[in-house]
Amino acid sequence: MIRVVLYLLISIFLITFLRIVIGIIGKGVSDLAGPSKPRDSSPAARSAATGGELKRDPVCGTFVAPSASVKKTVRGEVLHFCSTACRDKYRES
Ligand SMILES: [Zn+2]
């Protein structure tokens, strides 16, 4: 009779132990899946990082960031072009 109770207690202990182990493994898997979520990289956040100021290309009307634009000074005013093709087109006109 005592032996039966002992087996019962051991089996209850084993089940509890296994549940804890499975719970730890399950939590570990969910923690690994969590950080893999894609990070927010919206264009608004990126333009804020570059200053957010855009210059208009007078030839084609495209807005370009001054750091990435093709510049040309005309009568003391700096003009920003999206490409050298637009800059050359402006010179012709
Ligand atoms: Zn252009």
PDB file of the backbone (N, CA, C, O) and the ligand in Angstrom, with CONECT records:
HET     ZN  A 101       1
ATOM      1  N   MET A   1       0.844  -1.215   0.000  1.00  0.00           N
ATOM      2  CA  MET A   1       0.000   0.000   0.000  1.00  0.00           C
ATOM      3  C   MET A   1       0.870   1.253   0.000  1.00  0.00           C
ATOM      4  O   MET A   1       0.609   2.191  -0.754  1.00  0.00           O
ATOM      5  N   ILE A   2       1.868   1.273   0.813  1.00  0.00           N
ATOM      6  CA  ILE A   2       2.802   2.403   0.863  1.00  0.00           C
ATOM      7  C   ILE A   2       3.517   2.554  -0.480  1.00  0.00           C
ATOM      8  O   ILE A   2       3.739   3.667  -0.957  1.00  0.00           O
ATOM      9  N   ARG A   3       3.870   1.425  -1.076  1.00  0.00           N
ATOM     10  CA  ARG A   3       4.563   1.421  -2.356  1.00  0.00           C
ATOM     11  C   ARG A   3       3.706   2.061  -3.444  1.00  0.00           C
ATOM     12  O   ARG A   3       4.225   2.799  -4.281  1.00  0.00           O
ATOM     13  N   VAL A   4       2.426   1.795  -3.444  1.00  0.00           N
ATOM     14  CA  VAL A   4       1.492   2.371  -4.424  1.00  0.00           C
ATOM     15  C   VAL A   4       1.439   3.880  -4.269  1.00  0.00           C
ATOM     16  O   VAL A   4       1.478   4.612  -5.258  1.00  0.00           O
ATOM     17  N   VAL A   5       1.349   4.342  -3.036  1.00  0.00           N
ATOM     18  CA  VAL A   5       1.323   5.784  -2.751  1.00  0.00           C
ATOM     19  C   VAL A   5       2.616   6.430  -3.227  1.00  0.00           C
ATOM     20  O   VAL A   5       2.609   7.518  -3.804  1.00  0.00           O
ATOM     21  N   LEU A   6       3.724   5.745  -2.977  1.00  0.00           N
ATOM     22  CA  LEU A   6       5.034   6.243  -3.394  1.00  0.00           C
ATOM     23  C   LEU A   6       5.108   6.377  -4.917  1.00  0.00           C
ATOM     24  O   LEU A   6       5.574   7.397  -5.426  1.00  0.00           O
ATOM     25  N   TYR A   7       4.651   5.350  -5.649  1.00  0.00           N
ATOM     26  CA  TYR A   7       4.620   5.399  -7.121  1.00  0.00           C
ATOM     27  C   TYR A   7       3.751   6.568  -7.605  1.00  0.00           C
ATOM     28  O   TYR A   7       4.084   7.263  -8.565  1.00  0.00           O
ATOM     29  N   LEU A   8       2.627   6.756  -6.904  1.00  0.00           N
ATOM     30  CA  LEU A   8       1.700   7.836  -7.267  1.00  0.00           C
ATOM     31  C   LEU A   8       2.376   9.197  -7.095  1.00  0.00           C
ATOM     32  O   LEU A   8       2.273  10.072  -7.954  1.00  0.00           O
ATOM     33  N   LEU A   9       3.071   9.355  -5.961  1.00  0.00           N
ATOM     34  CA  LEU A   9       3.760  10.620  -5.687  1.00  0.00           C
ATOM     35  C   LEU A   9       4.874  10.870  -6.715  1.00  0.00           C
ATOM     36  O   LEU A   9       5.057  11.997  -7.175  1.00  0.00           O
ATOM     37  N   ILE A  10       5.613   9.812  -7.069  1.00  0.00           N
ATOM     38  CA  ILE A  10       6.702   9.937  -8.051  1.00  0.00           C
ATOM     39  C   ILE A  10       6.139  10.326  -9.421  1.00  0.00           C
ATOM     40  O   ILE A  10       6.690  11.186 -10.108  1.00  0.00           O
ATOM     41  N   SER A  11       5.027   9.675  -9.808  1.00  0.00           N
ATOM     42  CA  SER A  11       4.433   9.990 -11.109  1.00  0.00           C
ATOM     43  C   SER A  11       3.904  11.424 -11.133  1.00  0.00           C
ATOM     44  O   SER A  11       4.044  12.114 -12.143  1.00  0.00           O
ATOM     45  N   ILE A  12       3.291  11.884 -10.023  1.00  0.00           N
ATOM     46  CA  ILE A  12       2.805  13.270  -9.945  1.00  0.00           C
ATOM     47  C   ILE A  12       3.986  14.240 -10.041  1.00  0.00           C
ATOM     48  O   ILE A  12       3.906  15.267 -10.716  1.00  0.00           O
ATOM     49  N   PHE A  13       5.079  13.901  -9.357  1.00  0.00           N
ATOM     50  CA  PHE A  13       6.275  14.735  -9.381  1.00  0.00           C
ATOM     51  C   PHE A  13       6.848  14.815 -10.799  1.00  0.00           C
ATOM     52  O   PHE A  13       7.238  15.886 -11.265  1.00  0.00           O
ATOM     53  N   LEU A  14       6.891  13.656 -11.477  1.00  0.00           N
ATOM     54  CA  LEU A  14       7.435  13.608 -12.837  1.00  0.00           C
ATOM     55  C   LEU A  14       6.580  14.434 -13.799  1.00  0.00           C
ATOM     56  O   LEU A  14       7.110  15.160 -14.640  1.00  0.00           O
ATOM     57  N   ILE A  15       5.256  14.320 -13.672  1.00  0.00           N
ATOM     58  CA  ILE A  15       4.355  15.067 -14.558  1.00  0.00           C
ATOM     59  C   ILE A  15       4.539  16.576 -14.344  1.00  0.00           C
ATOM     60  O   ILE A  15       4.597  17.352 -15.299  1.00  0.00           O
ATOM     61  N   THR A  16       4.629  16.975 -13.054  1.00  0.00           N
ATOM     62  CA  THR A  16       4.830  18.388 -12.725  1.00  0.00           C
ATOM     63  C   THR A  16       6.161  18.886 -13.287  1.00  0.00           C
ATOM     64  O   THR A  16       6.240  19.979 -13.846  1.00  0.00           O
ATOM     65  N   PHE A  17       7.200  18.072 -13.130  1.00  0.00           N
ATOM     66  CA  PHE A  17       8.529  18.427 -13.617  1.00  0.00           C
ATOM     67  C   PHE A  17       8.514  18.586 -15.138  1.00  0.00           C
ATOM     68  O   PHE A  17       9.066  19.544 -15.679  1.00  0.00           O
ATOM     69  N   LEU A  18       7.867  17.620 -15.827  1.00  0.00           N
ATOM     70  CA  LEU A  18       7.790  17.674 -17.287  1.00  0.00           C
ATOM     71  C   LEU A  18       7.009  18.912 -17.751  1.00  0.00           C
ATOM     72  O   LEU A  18       7.370  19.547 -18.742  1.00  0.00           O
ATOM     73  N   ARG A  19       5.934  19.245 -17.021  1.00  0.00           N
ATOM     74  CA  ARG A  19       5.147  20.432 -17.378  1.00  0.00           C
ATOM     75  C   ARG A  19       5.992  21.707 -17.259  1.00  0.00           C
ATOM     76  O   ARG A  19       5.898  22.605 -18.096  1.00  0.00           O
ATOM     77  N   ILE A  20       6.813  21.772 -16.216  1.00  0.00           N
ATOM     78  CA  ILE A  20       7.688  22.945 -16.022  1.00  0.00           C
ATOM     79  C   ILE A  20       8.705  23.031 -17.163  1.00  0.00           C
ATOM     80  O   ILE A  20       8.946  24.102 -17.721  1.00  0.00           O
ATOM     81  N   VAL A  21       9.299  21.872 -17.497  1.00  0.00           N
ATOM     82  CA  VAL A  21      10.302  21.836 -18.573  1.00  0.00           C
ATOM     83  C   VAL A  21       9.672  22.261 -19.904  1.00  0.00           C
ATOM     84  O   VAL A  21      10.241  23.067 -20.640  1.00  0.00           O
ATOM     85  N   ILE A  22       8.481  21.706 -20.206  1.00  0.00           N
ATOM     86  CA  ILE A  22       7.785  22.054 -21.449  1.00  0.00           C
ATOM     87  C   ILE A  22       7.436  23.549 -21.460  1.00  0.00           C
ATOM     88  O   ILE A  22       7.526  24.213 -22.493  1.00  0.00           O
ATOM     89  N   GLY A  23       7.035  24.065 -20.290  1.00  0.00           N
ATOM     90  CA  GLY A  23       6.715  25.492 -20.175  1.00  0.00           C
ATOM     91  C   GLY A  23       7.921  26.370 -20.434  1.00  0.00           C
ATOM     92  O   GLY A  23       7.814  27.396 -21.105  1.00  0.00           O
ATOM     93  N   ILE A  24       9.074  25.973 -19.903  1.00  0.00           N
ATOM     94  CA  ILE A  24      10.321  26.733 -20.125  1.00  0.00           C
ATOM     95  C   ILE A  24      10.693  26.705 -21.611  1.00  0.00           C
ATOM     96  O   ILE A  24      11.061  27.729 -22.186  1.00  0.00           O
ATOM     97  N   ILE A  25      10.593  25.518 -22.226  1.00  0.00           N
ATOM     98  CA  ILE A  25      10.920  25.378 -23.653  1.00  0.00           C
ATOM     99  C   ILE A  25       9.967  26.232 -24.495  1.00  0.00           C
ATOM    100  O   ILE A  25      10.386  26.934 -25.415  1.00  0.00           O
ATOM    101  N   GLY A  26       8.675  26.154 -24.157  1.00  0.00           N
ATOM    102  CA  GLY A  26       7.676  26.938 -24.891  1.00  0.00           C
ATOM    103  C   GLY A  26       7.917  28.424 -24.769  1.00  0.00           C
ATOM    104  O   GLY A  26       7.774  29.156 -25.748  1.00  0.00           O
ATOM    105  N   LYS A  27       8.281  28.887 -23.583  1.00  0.00           N
ATOM    106  CA  LYS A  27       8.573  30.308 -23.365  1.00  0.00           C
ATOM    107  C   LYS A  27       9.809  30.731 -24.147  1.00  0.00           C
ATOM    108  O   LYS A  27       9.860  31.818 -24.722  1.00  0.00           O
ATOM    109  N   GLY A  28      10.819  29.832 -24.155  1.00  0.00           N
ATOM    110  CA  GLY A  28      12.046  30.113 -24.905  1.00  0.00           C
ATOM    111  C   GLY A  28      11.796  30.256 -26.384  1.00  0.00           C
ATOM    112  O   GLY A  28      12.381  31.119 -27.037  1.00  0.00           O
ATOM    113  N   VAL A  29      10.910  29.397 -26.933  1.00  0.00           N
ATOM    114  CA  VAL A  29      10.579  29.458 -28.355  1.00  0.00           C
ATOM    115  C   VAL A  29       9.848  30.765 -28.678  1.00  0.00           C
ATOM    116  O   VAL A  29      10.134  31.411 -29.686  1.00  0.00           O
ATOM    117  N   SER A  30       8.894  31.149 -27.806  1.00  0.00           N
ATOM    118  CA  SER A  30       8.151  32.388 -28.050  1.00  0.00           C
ATOM    119  C   SER A  30       9.052  33.610 -27.915  1.00  0.00           C
ATOM    120  O   SER A  30       8.844  34.606 -28.607  1.00  0.00           O
ATOM    121  N   ASP A  31      10.049  33.549 -27.037  1.00  0.00           N
ATOM    122  CA  ASP A  31      11.015  34.650 -26.902  1.00  0.00           C
ATOM    123  C   ASP A  31      11.886  34.770 -28.142  1.00  0.00           C
ATOM    124  O   ASP A  31      12.241  35.873 -28.557  1.00  0.00           O
ATOM    125  N   LEU A  32      12.229  33.634 -28.728  1.00  0.00           N
ATOM    126  CA  LEU A  32      13.032  33.655 -29.951  1.00  0.00           C
ATOM    127  C   LEU A  32      12.231  34.199 -31.128  1.00  0.00           C
ATOM    128  O   LEU A  32      12.772  34.902 -31.982  1.00  0.00           O
ATOM    129  N   ALA A  33      10.918  33.869 -31.173  1.00  0.00           N
ATOM    130  CA  ALA A  33      10.066  34.329 -32.269  1.00  0.00           C
ATOM    131  C   ALA A  33       9.739  35.816 -32.132  1.00  0.00           C
ATOM    132  O   ALA A  33       9.451  36.470 -33.135  1.00  0.00           O
ATOM    133  N   GLY A  34       9.776  36.355 -30.934  1.00  0.00           N
ATOM    134  CA  GLY A  34       9.421  37.746 -30.679  1.00  0.00           C
ATOM    135  C   GLY A  34      10.297  38.768 -31.374  1.00  0.00           C
ATOM    136  O   GLY A  34       9.783  39.560 -32.164  1.00  0.00           O
ATOM    137  N   PRO A  35      11.617  38.789 -31.114  1.00  0.00           N
ATOM    138  CA  PRO A  35      12.458  39.851 -31.689  1.00  0.00           C
ATOM    139  C   PRO A  35      12.595  39.812 -33.201  1.00  0.00           C
ATOM    140  O   PRO A  35      13.086  40.772 -33.797  1.00  0.00           O
ATOM    141  N   SER A  36      12.166  38.705 -33.848  1.00  0.00           N
ATOM    142  CA  SER A  36      12.288  38.605 -35.302  1.00  0.00           C
ATOM    143  C   SER A  36      11.257  39.457 -36.041  1.00  0.00           C
ATOM    144  O   SER A  36      11.247  39.494 -37.272  1.00  0.00           O
ATOM    145  N   LYS A  37      10.381  40.148 -35.286  1.00  0.00           N
ATOM    146  CA  LYS A  37       9.381  41.024 -35.882  1.00  0.00           C
ATOM    147  C   LYS A  37      10.081  42.156 -36.643  1.00  0.00           C
ATOM    148  O   LYS A  37      11.012  42.759 -36.111  1.00  0.00           O
ATOM    149  N   PRO A  38       9.651  42.458 -37.880  1.00  0.00           N
ATOM    150  CA  PRO A  38      10.340  43.509 -38.646  1.00  0.00           C
ATOM    151  C   PRO A  38      10.237  44.863 -37.965  1.00  0.00           C
ATOM    152  O   PRO A  38       9.168  45.242 -37.488  1.00  0.00           O
ATOM    153  N   ARG A  39      11.334  45.584 -37.920  1.00  0.00           N
ATOM    154  CA  ARG A  39      11.370  46.890 -37.274  1.00  0.00           C
ATOM    155  C   ARG A  39      10.741  47.954 -38.170  1.00  0.00           C
ATOM    156  O   ARG A  39      10.804  47.872 -39.397  1.00  0.00           O
ATOM    157  N   ASP A  40      10.138  48.949 -37.534  1.00  0.00           N
ATOM    158  CA  ASP A  40       9.470  50.029 -38.262  1.00  0.00           C
ATOM    159  C   ASP A  40      10.508  50.933 -38.925  1.00  0.00           C
ATOM    160  O   ASP A  40      11.315  51.576 -38.254  1.00  0.00           O
ATOM    161  N   SER A  41      10.467  50.968 -40.258  1.00  0.00           N
ATOM    162  CA  SER A  41      11.379  51.841 -41.006  1.00  0.00           C
ATOM    163  C   SER A  41      10.555  52.635 -42.025  1.00  0.00           C
ATOM    164  O   SER A  41      10.738  52.499 -43.234  1.00  0.00           O
ATOM    165  N   SER A  42       9.651  53.460 -41.510  1.00  0.00           N
ATOM    166  CA  SER A  42       8.764  54.240 -42.363  1.00  0.00           C
ATOM    167  C   SER A  42       9.538  55.369 -43.057  1.00  0.00           C
ATOM    168  O   SER A  42      10.536  55.840 -42.513  1.00  0.00           O
ATOM    169  N   PRO A  43       9.106  55.812 -44.242  1.00  0.00           N
ATOM    170  CA  PRO A  43       9.815  56.894 -44.942  1.00  0.00           C
ATOM    171  C   PRO A  43       9.838  58.193 -44.138  1.00  0.00           C
ATOM    172  O   PRO A  43      10.778  58.980 -44.255  1.00  0.00           O
ATOM    173  N   ALA A  44       8.807  58.417 -43.324  1.00  0.00           N
ATOM    174  CA  ALA A  44       8.749  59.627 -42.501  1.00  0.00           C
ATOM    175  C   ALA A  44       9.896  59.651 -41.502  1.00  0.00           C
ATOM    176  O   ALA A  44      10.519  60.689 -41.280  1.00  0.00           O
ATOM    177  N   ALA A  45      10.170  58.485 -40.896  1.00  0.00           N
ATOM    178  CA  ALA A  45      11.262  58.394 -39.923  1.00  0.00           C
ATOM    179  C   ALA A  45      12.605  58.617 -40.603  1.00  0.00           C
ATOM    180  O   ALA A  45      13.506  59.231 -40.033  1.00  0.00           O
ATOM    181  N   ARG A  46      12.732  58.109 -41.835  1.00  0.00           N
ATOM    182  CA  ARG A  46      13.990  58.252 -42.561  1.00  0.00           C
ATOM    183  C   ARG A  46      14.220  59.702 -42.989  1.00  0.00           C
ATOM    184  O   ARG A  46      15.340  60.205 -42.896  1.00  0.00           O
ATOM    185  N   SER A  47      13.157  60.382 -43.461  1.00  0.00           N
ATOM    186  CA  SER A  47      13.306  61.772 -43.892  1.00  0.00           C
ATOM    187  C   SER A  47      13.615  62.666 -42.696  1.00  0.00           C
ATOM    188  O   SER A  47      14.317  63.668 -42.832  1.00  0.00           O
ATOM    189  N   ALA A  48      13.093  62.305 -41.531  1.00  0.00           N
ATOM    190  CA  ALA A  48      13.389  63.055 -40.314  1.00  0.00           C
ATOM    191  C   ALA A  48      14.865  62.921 -39.955  1.00  0.00           C
ATOM    192  O   ALA A  48      15.478  63.857 -39.440  1.00  0.00           O
ATOM    193  N   ALA A  49      15.428  61.749 -40.232  1.00  0.00           N
ATOM    194  CA  ALA A  49      16.840  61.515 -39.925  1.00  0.00           C
ATOM    195  C   ALA A  49      17.741  62.338 -40.842  1.00  0.00           C
ATOM    196  O   ALA A  49      18.820  62.757 -40.424  1.00  0.00           O
ATOM    197  N   THR A  50      17.316  62.577 -42.086  1.00  0.00           N
ATOM    198  CA  THR A  50      18.124  63.334 -43.037  1.00  0.00           C
ATOM    199  C   THR A  50      17.817  64.826 -42.970  1.00  0.00           C
ATOM    200  O   THR A  50      18.357  65.595 -43.766  1.00  0.00           O
ATOM    201  N   GLY A  51      16.967  65.253 -42.044  1.00  0.00           N
ATOM    202  CA  GLY A  51      16.642  66.668 -41.888  1.00  0.00           C
ATOM    203  C   GLY A  51      15.248  66.999 -42.371  1.00  0.00           C
ATOM    204  O   GLY A  51      14.649  67.969 -41.905  1.00  0.00           O
ATOM    205  N   GLY A  52      14.707  66.200 -43.312  1.00  0.00           N
ATOM    206  CA  GLY A  52      13.344  66.401 -43.782  1.00  0.00           C
ATOM    207  C   GLY A  52      13.189  67.502 -44.816  1.00  0.00           C
ATOM    208  O   GLY A  52      12.097  67.675 -45.358  1.00  0.00           O
ATOM    209  N   GLU A  53      14.248  68.255 -45.110  1.00  0.00           N
ATOM    210  CA  GLU A  53      14.151  69.362 -46.060  1.00  0.00           C
ATOM    211  C   GLU A  53      14.393  68.843 -47.475  1.00  0.00           C
ATOM    212  O   GLU A  53      15.397  68.183 -47.739  1.00  0.00           O
ATOM    213  N   LEU A  54      13.454  69.151 -48.389  1.00  0.00           N
ATOM    214  CA  LEU A  54      13.574  68.701 -49.772  1.00  0.00           C
ATOM    215  C   LEU A  54      13.566  69.903 -50.709  1.00  0.00           C
ATOM    216  O   LEU A  54      12.844  70.874 -50.487  1.00  0.00           O
ATOM    217  N   LYS A  55      14.369  69.824 -51.744  1.00  0.00           N
ATOM    218  CA  LYS A  55      14.443  70.891 -52.751  1.00  0.00           C
ATOM    219  C   LYS A  55      13.796  70.407 -54.035  1.00  0.00           C
ATOM    220  O   LYS A  55      13.896  69.233 -54.391  1.00  0.00           O
ATOM    221  N   ARG A  56      13.128  71.329 -54.730  1.00  0.00           N
ATOM    222  CA  ARG A  56      12.417  70.957 -55.950  1.00  0.00           C
ATOM    223  C   ARG A  56      13.330  71.143 -57.163  1.00  0.00           C
ATOM    224  O   ARG A  56      13.963  72.182 -57.351  1.00  0.00           O
ATOM    225  N   ASP A  57      13.366  70.092 -57.969  1.00  0.00           N
ATOM    226  CA  ASP A  57      14.079  70.132 -59.238  1.00  0.00           C
ATOM    227  C   ASP A  57      13.287  71.045 -60.179  1.00  0.00           C
ATOM    228  O   ASP A  57      12.145  70.715 -60.500  1.00  0.00           O
ATOM    229  N   PRO A  58      13.846  72.195 -60.643  1.00  0.00           N
ATOM    230  CA  PRO A  58      13.070  73.119 -61.493  1.00  0.00           C
ATOM    231  C   PRO A  58      12.788  72.575 -62.891  1.00  0.00           C
ATOM    232  O   PRO A  58      11.951  73.126 -63.607  1.00  0.00           O
ATOM    233  N   VAL A  59      13.463  71.517 -63.285  1.00  0.00           N
ATOM    234  CA  VAL A  59      13.269  70.954 -64.633  1.00  0.00           C
ATOM    235  C   VAL A  59      12.115  69.956 -64.653  1.00  0.00           C
ATOM    236  O   VAL A  59      11.168  70.110 -65.425  1.00  0.00           O
ATOM    237  N   CYS A  60      12.198  68.925 -63.795  1.00  0.00           N
ATOM    238  CA  CYS A  60      11.185  67.867 -63.832  1.00  0.00           C
ATOM    239  C   CYS A  60      10.222  67.925 -62.655  1.00  0.00           C
ATOM    240  O   CYS A  60       9.216  67.216 -62.648  1.00  0.00           O
ATOM    241  N   GLY A  61      10.515  68.764 -61.654  1.00  0.00           N
ATOM    242  CA  GLY A  61       9.607  68.921 -60.527  1.00  0.00           C
ATOM    243  C   GLY A  61       9.771  67.905 -59.425  1.00  0.00           C
ATOM    244  O   GLY A  61       8.984  67.887 -58.479  1.00  0.00           O
ATOM    245  N   THR A  62      10.773  67.061 -59.527  1.00  0.00           N
ATOM    246  CA  THR A  62      11.016  66.055 -58.500  1.00  0.00           C
ATOM    247  C   THR A  62      11.624  66.705 -57.258  1.00  0.00           C
ATOM    248  O   THR A  62      12.490  67.574 -57.359  1.00  0.00           O
ATOM    249  N   PHE A  63      11.161  66.274 -56.097  1.00  0.00           N
ATOM    250  CA  PHE A  63      11.733  66.773 -54.849  1.00  0.00           C
ATOM    251  C   PHE A  63      12.935  65.901 -54.473  1.00  0.00           C
ATOM    252  O   PHE A  63      12.830  64.677 -54.385  1.00  0.00           O
ATOM    253  N   VAL A  64      14.061  66.549 -54.257  1.00  0.00           N
ATOM    254  CA  VAL A  64      15.299  65.824 -53.947  1.00  0.00           C
ATOM    255  C   VAL A  64      15.883  66.342 -52.639  1.00  0.00           C
ATOM    256  O   VAL A  64      15.745  67.517 -52.297  1.00  0.00           O
ATOM    257  N   ALA A  65      16.539  65.434 -51.915  1.00  0.00           N
ATOM    258  CA  ALA A  65      17.230  65.816 -50.683  1.00  0.00           C
ATOM    259  C   ALA A  65      18.510  66.562 -51.067  1.00  0.00           C
ATOM    260  O   ALA A  65      19.239  66.091 -51.940  1.00  0.00           O
ATOM    261  N   PRO A  66      18.809  67.709 -50.446  1.00  0.00           N
ATOM    262  CA  PRO A  66      20.016  68.475 -50.807  1.00  0.00           C
ATOM    263  C   PRO A  66      21.301  67.652 -50.715  1.00  0.00           C
ATOM    264  O   PRO A  66      22.253  67.907 -51.454  1.00  0.00           O
ATOM    265  N   SER A  67      21.335  66.662 -49.810  1.00  0.00           N
ATOM    266  CA  SER A  67      22.534  65.825 -49.665  1.00  0.00           C
ATOM    267  C   SER A  67      22.733  64.907 -50.861  1.00  0.00           C
ATOM    268  O   SER A  67      23.854  64.471 -51.125  1.00  0.00           O
ATOM    269  N   ALA A  68      21.639  64.603 -51.603  1.00  0.00           N
ATOM    270  CA  ALA A  68      21.715  63.674 -52.729  1.00  0.00           C
ATOM    271  C   ALA A  68      21.502  64.369 -54.068  1.00  0.00           C
ATOM    272  O   ALA A  68      21.498  63.705 -55.104  1.00  0.00           O
ATOM    273  N   SER A  69      21.325  65.690 -54.074  1.00  0.00           N
ATOM    274  CA  SER A  69      20.989  66.394 -55.305  1.00  0.00           C
ATOM    275  C   SER A  69      22.232  66.811 -56.087  1.00  0.00           C
ATOM    276  O   SER A  69      23.345  66.834 -55.562  1.00  0.00           O
ATOM    277  N   VAL A  70      22.002  67.146 -57.383  1.00  0.00           N
ATOM    278  CA  VAL A  70      23.039  67.727 -58.234  1.00  0.00           C
ATOM    279  C   VAL A  70      22.840  69.240 -58.154  1.00  0.00           C
ATOM    280  O   VAL A  70      21.787  69.757 -58.526  1.00  0.00           O
ATOM    281  N   LYS A  71      23.855  69.939 -57.667  1.00  0.00           N
ATOM    282  CA  LYS A  71      23.694  71.380 -57.404  1.00  0.00           C
ATOM    283  C   LYS A  71      24.270  72.224 -58.531  1.00  0.00           C
ATOM    284  O   LYS A  71      25.238  71.853 -59.194  1.00  0.00           O
ATOM    285  N   LYS A  72      23.632  73.377 -58.718  1.00  0.00           N
ATOM    286  CA  LYS A  72      24.112  74.348 -59.701  1.00  0.00           C
ATOM    287  C   LYS A  72      23.747  75.726 -59.178  1.00  0.00           C
ATOM    288  O   LYS A  72      22.604  75.975 -58.796  1.00  0.00           O
ATOM    289  N   THR A  73      24.725  76.618 -59.164  1.00  0.00           N
ATOM    290  CA  THR A  73      24.486  77.978 -58.686  1.00  0.00           C
ATOM    291  C   THR A  73      24.187  78.882 -59.882  1.00  0.00           C
ATOM    292  O   THR A  73      25.015  79.043 -60.779  1.00  0.00           O
ATOM    293  N   VAL A  74      22.995  79.466 -59.878  1.00  0.00           N
ATOM    294  CA  VAL A  74      22.558  80.365 -60.949  1.00  0.00           C
ATOM    295  C   VAL A  74      22.256  81.720 -60.324  1.00  0.00           C
ATOM    296  O   VAL A  74      21.334  81.853 -59.519  1.00  0.00           O
ATOM    297  N   ARG A  75      23.051  82.733 -60.706  1.00  0.00           N
ATOM    298  CA  ARG A  75      22.891  84.106 -60.187  1.00  0.00           C
ATOM    299  C   ARG A  75      22.829  84.127 -58.646  1.00  0.00           C
ATOM    300  O   ARG A  75      21.974  84.784 -58.052  1.00  0.00           O
ATOM    301  N   GLY A  76      23.758  83.388 -58.021  1.00  0.00           N
ATOM    302  CA  GLY A  76      23.854  83.360 -56.563  1.00  0.00           C
ATOM    303  C   GLY A  76      22.864  82.444 -55.869  1.00  0.00           C
ATOM    304  O   GLY A  76      22.934  82.267 -54.653  1.00  0.00           O
ATOM    305  N   GLU A  77      21.938  81.857 -56.628  1.00  0.00           N
ATOM    306  CA  GLU A  77      20.954  80.953 -56.020  1.00  0.00           C
ATOM    307  C   GLU A  77      21.318  79.503 -56.337  1.00  0.00           C
ATOM    308  O   GLU A  77      21.544  79.153 -57.495  1.00  0.00           O
ATOM    309  N   VAL A  78      21.372  78.665 -55.300  1.00  0.00           N
ATOM    310  CA  VAL A  78      21.723  77.256 -55.492  1.00  0.00           C
ATOM    311  C   VAL A  78      20.475  76.490 -55.905  1.00  0.00           C
ATOM    312  O   VAL A  78      19.473  76.475 -55.191  1.00  0.00           O
ATOM    313  N   LEU A  79      20.552  75.858 -57.062  1.00  0.00           N
ATOM    314  CA  LEU A  79      19.448  75.030 -57.546  1.00  0.00           C
ATOM    315  C   LEU A  79      19.808  73.564 -57.347  1.00  0.00           C
ATOM    316  O   LEU A  79      20.967  73.165 -57.468  1.00  0.00           O
ATOM    317  N   HIS A  80      18.787  72.774 -57.038  1.00  0.00           N
ATOM    318  CA  HIS A  80      18.993  71.339 -56.774  1.00  0.00           C
ATOM    319  C   HIS A  80      18.292  70.537 -57.860  1.00  0.00           C
ATOM    320  O   HIS A  80      17.097  70.709 -58.101  1.00  0.00           O
ATOM    321  N   PHE A  81      19.041  69.666 -58.510  1.00  0.00           N
ATOM    322  CA  PHE A  81      18.502  68.824 -59.577  1.00  0.00           C
ATOM    323  C   PHE A  81      18.582  67.358 -59.175  1.00  0.00           C
ATOM    324  O   PHE A  81      19.452  66.962 -58.398  1.00  0.00           O
ATOM    325  N   CYS A  82      17.662  66.554 -59.714  1.00  0.00           N
ATOM    326  CA  CYS A  82      17.634  65.133 -59.368  1.00  0.00           C
ATOM    327  C   CYS A  82      18.741  64.380 -60.079  1.00  0.00           C
ATOM    328  O   CYS A  82      19.165  63.324 -59.610  1.00  0.00           O
ATOM    329  N   SER A  83      19.223  64.908 -61.213  1.00  0.00           N
ATOM    330  CA  SER A  83      20.266  64.216 -61.969  1.00  0.00           C
ATOM    331  C   SER A  83      21.045  65.228 -62.805  1.00  0.00           C
ATOM    332  O   SER A  83      20.610  66.366 -62.983  1.00  0.00           O
ATOM    333  N   THR A  84      22.182  64.807 -63.308  1.00  0.00           N
ATOM    334  CA  THR A  84      22.987  65.678 -64.178  1.00  0.00           C
ATOM    335  C   THR A  84      22.246  65.952 -65.489  1.00  0.00           C
ATOM    336  O   THR A  84      22.447  66.999 -66.104  1.00  0.00           O
ATOM    337  N   ALA A  85      21.396  65.023 -65.918  1.00  0.00           N
ATOM    338  CA  ALA A  85      20.603  65.215 -67.143  1.00  0.00           C
ATOM    339  C   ALA A  85      19.679  66.415 -66.990  1.00  0.00           C
ATOM    340  O   ALA A  85      19.544  67.219 -67.913  1.00  0.00           O
ATOM    341  N   CYS A  86      19.036  66.540 -65.821  1.00  0.00           N
ATOM    342  CA  CYS A  86      18.150  67.673 -65.557  1.00  0.00           C
ATOM    343  C   CYS A  86      18.967  68.967 -65.462  1.00  0.00           C
ATOM    344  O   CYS A  86      18.543  70.017 -65.945  1.00  0.00           O
ATOM    345  N   ARG A  87      20.131  68.877 -64.840  1.00  0.00           N
ATOM    346  CA  ARG A  87      20.986  70.066 -64.718  1.00  0.00           C
ATOM    347  C   ARG A  87      21.398  70.555 -66.108  1.00  0.00           C
ATOM    348  O   ARG A  87      21.360  71.756 -66.377  1.00  0.00           O
ATOM    349  N   ASP A  88      21.790  69.633 -66.992  1.00  0.00           N
ATOM    350  CA  ASP A  88      22.195  70.011 -68.346  1.00  0.00           C
ATOM    351  C   ASP A  88      21.023  70.559 -69.142  1.00  0.00           C
ATOM    352  O   ASP A  88      21.196  71.462 -69.960  1.00  0.00           O
ATOM    353  N   LYS A  89      19.836  70.025 -68.912  1.00  0.00           N
ATOM    354  CA  LYS A  89      18.632  70.497 -69.589  1.00  0.00           C
ATOM    355  C   LYS A  89      18.323  71.948 -69.163  1.00  0.00           C
ATOM    356  O   LYS A  89      17.890  72.768 -69.973  1.00  0.00           O
ATOM    357  N   TYR A  90      18.554  72.233 -67.899  1.00  0.00           N
ATOM    358  CA  TYR A  90      18.317  73.584 -67.380  1.00  0.00           C
ATOM    359  C   TYR A  90      19.270  74.574 -68.033  1.00  0.00           C
ATOM    360  O   TYR A  90      18.887  75.706 -68.331  1.00  0.00           O
ATOM    361  N   ARG A  91      20.498  74.157 -68.254  1.00  0.00           N
ATOM    362  CA  ARG A  91      21.526  75.020 -68.861  1.00  0.00           C
ATOM    363  C   ARG A  91      21.110  75.390 -70.297  1.00  0.00           C
ATOM    364  O   ARG A  91      21.338  76.512 -70.750  1.00  0.00           O
ATOM    365  N   GLU A  92      20.499  74.428 -70.999  1.00  0.00           N
ATOM    366  CA  GLU A  92      20.099  74.633 -72.400  1.00  0.00           C
ATOM    367  C   GLU A  92      18.977  75.676 -72.515  1.00  0.00           C
ATOM    368  O   GLU A  92      18.971  76.489 -73.440  1.00  0.00           O
ATOM    369  N   SER A  93      18.052  75.645 -71.592  1.00  0.00           N
ATOM    370  CA  SER A  93      16.880  76.494 -71.718  1.00  0.00           C
ATOM    371  C   SER A  93      17.172  77.941 -71.318  1.00  0.00           C
ATOM    372  O   SER A  93      16.280  78.788 -71.370  1.00  0.00           O
TER     373      SER A  93
HETATM  374 ZN    ZN A 101      14.953  66.076 -62.532  1.00  0.00          ZN2+
END
